[in-house]
Amino acid sequence: MLNKKIQIIFLLLSILIKHLTVGLKPSSLCFLKQQECKGIYDKQQNYQTECNLIKCHGIFQFECILDTCSQSITECNEYNQINFYINILNDKLIETNNATTKNSKLFQKYLKETMKLNEFNSYIPDCLNKTYTFESKDFCLNNAVSKCPANQSFICGKYCSLNSIACDYQEMKSNESIVKSISNCFERENNFNENNTIISFHVGFFIFSLILLLFICFIFFIFF
């Protein structure tokens, strides 16, 4: 009885997959390939890079499984259903693993659907690389040859940049006005420290003056 129910479920899923693949086209999807790397420092303050695939963007803005993007949430759901169905077949094969598995109808079904999916996947294009738009705040000039700031953590030659995609921006190498718009990495930090020192000086002077005034008042009341 249980096997009969499973067969019915597989049949319904098979019909559903066939219905979905009629409308779903490889050109409606794309595979993510471009990575975005950022700089990090470990506990010993050694510099390392951490890379991850970029997010879905542009006309392929919807995230599906397996690092796949689509033009609509419906197409994502359809593609996910196909993969889900094949995973069910695979799980069932593992569950019923025996010497005759390769000759079973279940295995043949799994093999057929997997081959169809692999062929479908072979026509899915790679997603276009994310286009970078220059912003001066994404870079700073590391004259001090020190750690890059948190907001520009990726080492990019003599610069620190937001990430590897910003670092690959080609006009950085030829456009003088762009280069001139980039400030030193620790210029802002130094300004903050100077301001902080001035504030600390004023606070310290106020406290010192208050203590001195109290001391003078104490002496005055004792001796006069």
C-alpha angles and dihedrals in degrees: 000000000000092000089051091054091048091051090051091050091050090048092051092046091048091053089047092051092049089051092049097047091055090067100029115089128191089232089063089065138050137192119236113237107152116096131206115212128196132185122249135176122222125218090278089052092247113153118244136166124234116200130193135168114267120251122263110274145166116023089341094061101137118092118225129175125288095033091297127144129199141191094242140020089242092060089048091053092048093051091045090052092055092052091043091054092052090048089054090053091048093049090050091051091053091047093052097037113158142135094280097047095110090055095047125107088237092059092046089050091050091048093049095048092044091052090049091051093047090052091048091049091051089066096049109105126224116261115257115258115262111260114234122218113202120245120173092220088066090068140047133179112246101211091153091059088224137127114314116246119258094252093050099034102150117093107231107177107281090350135072113223140190092251143324093282091058089045091057091057101129100204088065087077098051111023111087095190090058092050092049091052091062116093129207115280097238099033092098091043091051091049089052091050092050092050090046090052091052091050091048090049092053092047092047092048091050093051092046091050092049092051091047091050092050090048091052091049090050092052091045094054093046099048102028 
